[in-house]
Amino acid sequence: MAGEAGVVANAAEGSRPGTSSSGNTKLSIYPASIPELLLLDTPSTLEKQIGMVRREITGYYSGVHSQAQGIIDRWISVEEKVETRIKSFRDPTEPMNPGLLYTGISALTTSVLTRSRALPTRILLPPAALVGAFAYFLPGTASRVGAYAEELEGRYIPRVGEIRRTSVAHSRIAWERAKEGAAAGRESVNDGAKSIVERIEEGTGLKLKAMGWAQEVKEAQSVVSVAQKDIKEAVESKSASGDSDDSKRLA
């Protein structure tokens, strides 16, 4: 029975496709399917470290580049604002070329002339000459620059602006008082001159009040010349009469 069971088993195995009675595999009559290959990319530890460093460097570079680009953009906007502001200072009715040239020459000349002077003079006079020449040769541009300076002053340092305006007001009041004093002095001089003219009129009989100051000067000069001529003629006549008397006596 055991032998029959082994024969039946061998027959069953022999009846299986691709197998032989000896246990060796046989080629199938059907084409075998191609197995799929799945490749797994498994980086090493060194590759992971290199990738992490590369990503950190790239992120740092991107941040620095964005910051630098922001600084450049702000600087360009500042340049555009400054250029626009400088163009707004220019008065189209004033030629800039000779005015700026004369202003620079004035400041340079003042600096050369004051280089052997005291230190406060060397420090204060060249800027004062620059500002004065700029206001004289380019008055429209200087007024616009002054208005912008006052605007900045009122925006950032209003206290200094108040002090400056108060000082300017006091200076104007002092100047007006000085002008009034000069006018009063001129009037006093005129009154003194009028009194002198009246005395001359009383002494000489000339009518100087009806003439202007130029006429008064001319009249005085003519009076002096006439008096000189009269004196000269009197001296000559006296000398001539003396000579004739002497000739008669000799005769």
C-alpha positions in Angstrom: 0.0 0.0 0.0 2.9 2.3 0.7 4.4 1.5 -2.6 1.2 2.3 -4.4 0.8 5.6 -2.5 4.3 6.6 -3.6 3.6 5.8 -7.2 0.3 7.8 -7.1 2.2 10.7 -5.6 4.9 10.6 -8.3 2.2 10.4 -10.9 0.5 13.4 -9.5 3.7 15.3 -9.4 4.4 14.3 -12.9 1.0 15.5 -14.0 1.7 19.0 -12.7 2.8 21.5 -15.3 6.4 22.7 -15.2 7.5 19.8 -12.9 9.2 16.5 -13.6 9.2 13.3 -11.7 12.7 14.0 -10.5 11.6 17.3 -8.9 13.4 19.7 -11.4 11.5 22.7 -12.8 10.5 22.8 -16.4 9.9 25.7 -18.7 6.3 26.7 -19.1 4.7 26.9 -22.4 3.3 30.3 -21.5 5.4 33.5 -21.4 6.5 34.3 -17.9 5.5 37.9 -16.6 8.3 40.4 -16.2 8.7 41.3 -12.6 8.4 45.0 -11.7 11.5 46.6 -10.1 10.9 49.2 -7.4 14.0 51.4 -6.8 14.0 53.1 -3.4 16.1 56.3 -3.2 17.6 56.1 0.3 20.1 59.0 0.8 23.0 58.5 3.1 23.6 60.5 6.2 26.3 62.6 4.5 23.9 63.5 1.7 21.3 64.5 4.3 23.8 66.8 6.0 24.9 68.3 2.7 21.3 69.0 1.7 20.5 70.6 5.0 23.5 72.9 4.8 22.7 73.8 1.2 19.2 74.7 2.1 20.3 76.9 5.0 22.8 78.7 2.8 20.2 79.2 0.1 17.7 80.6 2.6 20.3 82.9 4.2 21.3 84.1 0.7 17.7 84.7 -0.3 17.1 86.7 2.9 20.3 88.8 2.4 19.4 89.4 -1.2 15.9 90.5 -0.3 17.2 92.9 2.4 19.8 94.3 0.0 17.2 94.8 -2.7 14.9 96.6 -0.2 17.8 98.9 0.8 18.5 99.6 -2.9 14.9 100.3 -3.6 14.7 102.7 -0.7 17.9 104.5 -1.8 16.5 104.8 -5.3 13.3 106.3 -4.0 15.3 108.7 -1.8 17.4 109.7 -4.8 14.2 110.4 -6.8 12.8 112.5 -4.0 16.0 114.5 -3.7 16.2 115.0 -7.4 12.6 116.1 -7.5 13.1 118.5 -4.6 16.2 120.0 -6.1 14.4 120.6 -9.4 11.6 122.3 -7.5 14.1 124.7 -6.1 15.1 126.1 -9.5 13.5 129.3 -10.6 12.9 129.0 -14.4 13.4 132.8 -14.8 17.0 132.6 -13.4 20.0 131.3 -15.3 21.8 128.8 -13.0 25.2 128.8 -14.7 26.6 132.3 -14.0 24.7 132.6 -10.7 26.2 129.5 -9.2 29.6 130.4 -10.6 29.6 133.8 -9.1 28.4 132.4 -5.8 31.3 129.9 -5.7 33.8 132.6 -6.7 32.5 134.9 -3.9 32.8 132.1 -1.2 36.3 131.1 -2.5 37.5 134.7 -2.6 36.3 135.3 1.0 38.0 132.1 2.1 41.3 133.2 0.5 41.1 136.7 2.0 40.3 135.5 5.5 42.8 132.6 5.7 45.3 134.7 7.7 42.7 136.2 10.0 41.4 134.9 13.4 39.7 131.6 13.6 36.1 132.9 14.1 36.6 135.1 11.1 37.8 132.2 9.0 34.9 130.0 10.1 32.0 132.6 9.9 32.8 134.8 6.9 33.0 132.2 4.0 29.6 130.7 4.8 28.1 134.2 5.2 29.6 135.2 1.9 28.2 132.1 0.3 24.7 132.7 1.6 24.8 136.4 0.7 26.1 135.8 -2.8 23.5 133.1 -3.4 20.7 135.4 -2.2 22.1 138.2 -4.4 22.7 136.4 -7.6 19.9 133.8 -7.4 17.1 135.5 -5.3 14.2 133.4 -6.6 16.0 130.1 -5.9 17.2 131.4 -2.6 13.7 132.2 -1.5 12.5 128.7 -2.5 15.3 127.1 -0.5 14.6 129.3 2.4 10.9 128.4 2.3 11.8 124.7 2.3 14.2 125.2 5.2 11.4 126.9 7.2 9.1 124.0 6.4 11.7 121.5 7.7 12.3 123.7 10.7 8.6 123.8 11.6 8.2 120.1 11.1 11.2 118.8 13.1 12.4 121.6 15.3 9.5 124.0 15.9 11.0 125.4 19.1 14.1 126.6 17.2 11.8 128.1 14.5 9.9 130.1 17.1 13.2 131.4 18.6 14.5 132.3 15.1 11.2 134.1 14.1 11.3 136.0 17.4 14.9 137.0 16.8 14.1 138.1 13.2 11.1 140.2 14.5 13.3 141.9 17.1 16.0 142.5 14.5 13.4 144.1 12.2 12.2 146.3 15.0 15.7 147.4 15.8 16.3 148.1 12.1 13.2 150.2 11.9 14.2 152.1 15.0 17.7 152.6 13.5 16.1 153.9 10.3 13.9 156.2 12.3 16.9 157.5 14.3 18.8 158.0 11.0 15.8 159.9 9.6 15.6 162.0 12.8 19.3 162.7 12.6 19.0 163.7 8.9 16.2 166.0 9.9 18.3 167.6 12.6 21.1 168.0 10.1 18.7 169.6 7.7 17.4 171.9 10.4 21.0 172.9 11.2 21.8 173.4 7.6 18.6 175.5 7.3 19.6 177.6 10.2 23.1 178.1 8.7 21.5 179.1 5.4 19.3 181.6 7.2 22.3 183.1 8.9 24.0 183.3 5.5 20.9 185.0 4.0 20.9 187.4 6.9 24.6 188.2 6.5 24.8 188.3 2.7 21.3 189.0 1.5 21.2 186.0 -0.8 17.9 184.1 -1.2 19.1 180.5 -0.7 15.9 179.0 0.5 14.3 179.3 -2.9 16.9 177.0 -4.4 17.7 173.3 -4.0 20.7 171.9 -2.3 22.6 171.7 -5.6 21.6 175.2 -6.4 22.7 176.3 -2.9 26.1 174.7 -3.4 26.4 176.3 -6.9 25.3 179.7 -5.5 27.8 179.4 -2.7 30.5 178.5 -5.2 29.5 181.4 -7.4 29.5 183.7 -4.4 33.0 182.6 -3.5 34.3 183.0 -7.1 32.7 186.4 -7.4 34.2 187.5 -4.1 37.6 186.2 -5.3 37.3 188.1 -8.5 36.3 191.3 -6.7 39.2 191.0 -4.4 41.6 190.3 -7.3 40.3 193.2 -9.3 40.6 195.5 -6.2 44.2 194.4 -5.6 45.1 194.8 -9.3 43.5 198.3 -9.4 45.3 199.3 -6.2 48.6 198.1 -7.6 47.9 199.9 -10.9 47.1 203.2 -9.2 50.2 202.9 -7.0 52.3 202.3 -10.1 50.8 205.4 -11.8 51.4 207.6 -8.8 55.0 206.4 -8.6 55.6 207.2 -12.3 54.1 210.7 -11.8 56.3 211.4 -8.9 59.4 210.3 -10.8 58.3 212.4 -13.7 
